[in-house]
Amino acid sequence: MVSWDADPSATFARRLGRSAADLGESGGTTTCPDIWELSNGDVAVIGRDLTDVYVSQLPEGVSVGQDERLVVIPRSMILAAKPDIPDA
């Protein structure tokens, strides 16, 4: 089994859902959460880094690797992205 690794050569292909500004989640700033499909099909998520807050609360069997961060985005953003995410 080959482990997955992020491909830094992938580019931003399309936004999934709507922008934070469209959803009223931007707080009037330009630094906003976002969800993007990359050119290779992977997904990039921009959100608040809460790794240090949640790492001690992770469910059994869940971990955050040294090269990973746990980010949080508003619920409205993932709901708005649902129609853009295939079922299979």
Residue pairs with C-beta under 8 A, 6 or more apart in sequence:
6 42
7 38
7 40
7 42
10 38
10 39
10 40
10 42
11 38
11 39
12 36
12 38
12 39
12 44
13 36
13 37
13 38
13 39
14 36
14 37
14 84
15 34
15 35
15 36
15 37
16 35
16 36
16 37
16 43
16 81
16 84
16 85
17 35
17 77
17 78
17 79
17 80
17 81
17 82
17 83
17 84
18 77
18 80
19 26
19 32
19 34
20 26
20 32
20 33
20 34
20 74
20 77
21 32
22 80
23 74
23 76
23 77
23 80
24 76
25 32
25 33
25 74
25 76
25 77
26 32
32 46
33 45
33 46
33 47
33 48
33 73
33 74
33 77
34 45
34 46
34 77
35 43
35 44
35 45
35 46
35 73
35 77
35 78
35 81
36 43
36 44
36 45
36 46
37 43
37 84
38 44
45 71
45 73
46 71
46 73
47 71
47 72
47 73
48 71
48 72
48 73
49 69
49 70
49 71
50 70
50 71
50 72
51 64
51 68
51 69
51 70
51 71
54 70
55 64
55 70
58 64
64 70
